[in-house]
Amino acid sequence: MRAAVVALVGGGLLGLIFFAGLWWTVRSALATANPALWFAGSLLLRMSVILAGFYMIAEEGWQALTLCLLGFAISRMAVTRLARPELNKQHAP
């Protein structure tokens, strides 16, 4: 049971690192002189961290890896929702 919780939370943290890093990269790289370097460097760093984390969790078995991927997907939904620009909430009379 403890390993399942660790895998789920670990996947959530990995997803948070990946998608929050992507959000930060998009917001900051477009204001730089060489955005391609920012995007490439960010991709390499984020993928290295995520793959290392998945590899460590996968050593516990396929069940732990499945829970890790579930946590990753949940954090994707959370970061996507939190990073969304606010919509205009004014309604027509």
N, C-alpha and C positions, 0 to 999 in steps of 0.2 A: 504494500500500500504506500509506504514512504517513497519507494522508487518511482511509483506512478505519479505522485504529486511533484516530485523533483523533476521528472521528465516534462510534465505539463508546464510547470513554472519556468523551467529552463527553456522550453520552446517559446514561451511567451516573452522571456527576456531576449532571446535571440531575434525574435520577430520585431521587438521594440527597437533593438539596436539596428537592425537592417532597414526597417521602414522609416524610422525617425531619422536615421542617417541619410536615407534617400531624400526625404523631405528637406532636410537641412542643406543637402548638396544642391538641390534644384533651386532653392531660394537664394543661396549665396553664390553659386558658380556663375549664374547668368550676369552677375555684376562685376565679374573679373575680366581681365584682358584675355585669358586663355581658358575658356570654360571646358574645352575638350579634355585638357589635362586634369581638371578637377573631377569631371565625370569618370574618367578612366581610373584615376587614383582612388576615388571613392568606391567604385565598383570592386576593384581589387582588394581593398581593405575590408569592405563589408562582406564579400564572398569568402575571404580567408577566415574571418572570424566565425561566420555562420557555418561553413563546412567543418571547421575544427570542432565547433560545438555539437553539430549533428554527429560527427564521428565519435566524440566522447560519449554521447548519449546512446548511440547505436550499439556500443559495446555491452549495454545492458539487455539487448534483445530487440526483436522487432516490435514488441508491445510498447516498449519505452520510446522507440523511434516514432511509432504511430501517435502516441500521446504528445511527443515533442512537436510533430508536424501540426497536430491539432492546436496546440498552444501558439505556434507560429501563425497559423491562419486566424486565430482569434485576435492576436495582437495586430495583424494586418487590418482587420475590420475596425479595431479600436483607433489605430493611428489614422486610418483613412477618414473616419468620422470626425476625429478631433482636428485634423489638419484641413478640413473642408472650409472654404470661405463661407462666411455667413451669408445666407440668402436674404434678399429683401423681403421683409415680412409685412410690408404694407399691402393691404387688400383694397381693391377698388370698391367704392361705395355702392 
